[in-house]
Amino acid sequence: MNLFSEFKKYVQDEHLFNSSNKLLVAVSGGPDSMVLLELLRKLGQTMEIAHVNFQLRGAESEAETQFLIDFCEENKLKLHIKYANTQAFMKINAVGIQEAARNIRYQWFEEIRKERQLHAIALAHHANDQIETMLFHLLRGAGSKGLAGMQPKSNFLIRPLLFASRVDILKFAAENNIPYCTDSSNLKDDYARNYFRNQIIPQFENIEKSYLTNITHTGKIMAATHYYFKAQIAAISNELQIQYLDRTEIDLNKLTDKPYSEFVLFELLKPYEFNFVQCKEILQAFSNSKTGATFNAGIYRALVNRDILILSANKKANETFEISALPQTLITTDALYEFSIAEFEGFKENIFWLDADLICLPLKLRNTNVGDKFIPLGLPHFQKVSDYLINKKVNRFDKENVLVVLNGNEICALLPFQISDKFKVNSSTRNYLKIEIKKGPTK
């Protein structure tokens, strides 16, 4: 393989950058990044270098940093260096060493890219890295996205060496006398990736000589599969979901008519952080007619409400309000109410009228309590608020947003549904309290 010719072709085919673009090149000092640096130099590409010293390998880390300082000074390349306290980052963020290193370097690379107004961040991942990534995802349980592996271009990250094998890279380094450092930690099997690299993947050649080409091709197939899969899921989402201001609703009847419904639901619920097991449990609850079953994931929750799955953020602390003067606007988590003294305009949707002369300010508003009672408009007797809401088929999530309006210790209105018959207007009413719902859950 003529690595330089293949490199130029790959950059062009994948539209990674052009000659006018200025790049930030992530360089560790190892053979992969030093070969990438040399290939870019042969192209005549304008670039700056970024190197992170994770301060994990003592003198070896310092030697790599000094090696790059000398190399960049000799070749007149601008070098950015970050000395990271990786151990402290691990403790503060409760992450492992590899995740800590990854988060540190990518965050810093992006800061430099923005500050220096650079086109992209060039990384030296190659075909063997790709196989390690795909296998790692496979063992952890991945879908099409995970099995697609790393992409040549992802936002501002580019991987111009993803086509090349480690053998090709080392051969190019030897033929062109490219200096590099050897990271001794890569020779140990302490990490899963290293174990794949040193123990598992070398055995593949005993089974299939062209394993590298075949697995790389599979990654491309999975990338294409995921692309069209996302388009199909988007179409299904539009068919099954209705988005409101405070919640999302999914039609479970339509969902369960579709093949692999649990996988479809998993894709729909990914933004809400529900896992695959929970998706199966949700569908099982629906199948068993367990209306009212609830499920939690992070800040979100799901409710099986007959044939609809309702998704919303977890309810915050109970809401309490006070109306001490009129007019006044009240904004709750799911609605906007306007309280005012007004001329009677007739009965309309989303407007409640009460006899203002029966009202004493301040009015207090709160969520419903067990044992709350009121006299619904048109009835001659008290009814439990809980029974009223059951009769109205109000789901558990929406019940949490219902407010009782207290005139002293009496409920004069149940928002957003009904007023108390005791406070209704009639032909002798002289002053009118108007409660208008200006905003509620809408598409």
Number of C-alpha atoms within 10 A of each C-alpha: 9 8 17 16 10 14 20 14 13 19 17 13 9 14 13 20 18 12 9 9 13 19 23 26 24 23 23 23 24 15 23 21 22 23 24 25 24 16 20 20 13 10 13 10 17 15 22 21 21 23 22 21 21 19 15 15 13 10 10 15 19 15 15 21 22 13 16 23 17 12 15 15 12 9 9 9 15 13 18 15 14 15 12 16 15 19 16 11 18 16 12 9 10 11 14 13 15 13 13 20 20 10 13 18 19 14 10 15 25 17 12 17 19 11 9 13 12 18 19 24 26 29 21 22 22 22 20 20 19 23 24 20 18 23 20 18 17 15 8 10 10 14 12 18 19 20 24 25 24 23 16 21 17 12 8 13 19 25 22 27 26 21 19 20 19 16 11 14 20 15 14 20 19 11 9 11 9 14 14 18 17 13 16 9 12 14 12 12 14 10 13 11 18 16 16 18 19 15 12 12 17 10 11 13 11 9 8 10 10 10 15 19 14 11 17 20 13 16 23 16 15 20 20 14 14 18 13 12 15 14 11 12 15 13 11 16 17 11 13 16 18 15 14 14 14 15 18 17 19 23 16 22 15 14 22 16 9 11 9 10 17 21 13 18 24 19 19 19 19 11 9 19 14 21 14 16 10 18 21 16 14 23 20 13 16 22 14 9 14 15 18 17 17 18 16 17 15 10 11 16 19 26 21 25 22 16 16 20 23 22 23 19 17 14 13 8 7 10 15 12 15 15 16 12 11 13 14 14 16 14 12 15 13 16 18 14 21 17 18 17 17 14 11 14 10 8 9 9 7 14 17 23 23 24 19 20 13 16 16 11 14 14 18 18 21 16 18 20 11 8 9 15 20 23 23 24 15 11 12 10 12 13 15 15 22 17 12 18 17 13 9 10 11 15 17 18 21 12 15 15 20 21 23 26 24 20 18 13 9 15 24 25 28 22 19 19 14 17 24 21 19 21 21 21 20 9 5 7 14 12 17 22 24 22 24 19 19 14 15 17 12 12 10
